Each structure stands twice: as structure tokens, then as C-alpha cells.
Amino acid sequence: MLTESIKRILQKIHPDGQYCIGQSGIYWRITDPPEPGAEAPDWFYVLNVPPSINGQMHGSYILWQEYISPLIVLEFVSGNGDEERDKTPWKGKLWIYGQVIHPALYGIYKVNKASVEVYN
């Protein structure tokens, strides 16, 4: 719904189509199995990248292949948001986004309060 609501604006901003909207994993380090090396925000937006790779839409976003960090990362929470504010090194979402992924804006949308916290 978020992507659809801003689609016309994105098309005006990016007439060349060079942006990516994702709702899947952002892989930030190589691990085996791969899941511990990824964060899966509810929504993210990246400038200046092709929307697809080899004709396929991004299934996930791999930082060491793309080299460009997301501009915006959003997490939607129905609880208190403690997991999204976790600063534990190498585990906590706030730490990983702030220290490794480096989006310009990291937002926590509290569904039950219809409010947004934004970190940069």
C-alpha cells in the first residue's frame, strides 16, 4: 500500500526507473546459513540502482553487490518496538542499521499508535 501510494511520485523523481523498493532481506554480511547475515525490514527504498538484476526483480538486496545503502528503511511494529530499537552489537536491529547498513533514515512505525520514530 505504501509503495502504491507513492508510485506516481517515484516515477516523476526517477523517470529512468533507477530505484528499488523492497520488502525482503537486506544481506549485510556473508554467513552460512545466510539468514543471520540479513535484516528483513518491512519496507525499504534505494536510489540509483536498477529495479531488477538480469531481468529479475530484486528478491533480496545484497549490500556487497549493490554498494548503495537504502535511503529509507521502515519497520512496522504492533508491539512496543523494543526489537527494532535493540542496540546489541551484531544482533540488534538499531545497531545493524546504524553501524552496518547505514540508511539515511530508519523509521519505526507503531501500528497501534499510528506514530513513527525516525532515526538518522
Secondary structure as the mmCIF struct_conf table of DSSP 4:
data_model
#
loop_
_struct_conf.conf_type_id
_struct_conf.id
_struct_conf.beg_label_comp_id
_struct_conf.beg_label_asym_id
_struct_conf.beg_label_seq_id
_struct_conf.end_label_comp_id
_struct_conf.end_label_asym_id
_struct_conf.end_label_seq_id
HELX_RH_AL_P HELX_RH_AL_P1 LEU A 2 ILE A 13
TURN_TY1_P TURN_TY1_P1 PRO A 15 ASP A 16
STRN STRN1 TYR A 19 GLY A 22
BEND BEND1 SER A 24 SER A 24
STRN STRN2 ILE A 26 TYR A 27
BEND BEND2 ARG A 29 ARG A 29
BEND BEND3 ASP A 32 PRO A 34
HELX_RH_3T_P HELX_RH_3T_P1 GLU A 35 GLY A 37
STRN STRN3 ALA A 38 GLU A 39
BEND BEND4 ASP A 42 ASP A 42
STRN STRN4 TRP A 43 LEU A 47
BEND BEND5 ASN A 48 VAL A 49
BEND BEND6 PRO A 51 PRO A 51
STRN STRN5 SER A 52 ILE A 53
TURN_TY1_P TURN_TY1_P2 ASN A 54 GLY A 55
STRN STRN6 GLN A 56 MET A 57
BEND BEND7 GLY A 59 SER A 60
STRN STRN7 TYR A 61 ILE A 62
HELX_RH_AL_P HELX_RH_AL_P2 LEU A 63 GLU A 66
BEND BEND8 LEU A 71 LEU A 71
STRN STRN8 ILE A 72 VAL A 77
BEND BEND9 SER A 78 GLY A 79
TURN_TY1_P TURN_TY1_P3 ASP A 82 ARG A 85
TURN_TY1_P TURN_TY1_P4 PRO A 89 LYS A 91
HELX_RH_AL_P HELX_RH_AL_P3 LYS A 93 ILE A 96
HELX_RH_PI_P HELX_RH_PI_P1 TYR A 97 ILE A 101
BEND BEND10 ALA A 104 ALA A 104
STRN STRN9 LEU A 105 LYS A 110
TURN_TY1_P TURN_TY1_P5 VAL A 111 ALA A 114
STRN STRN10 SER A 115 TYR A 119
#
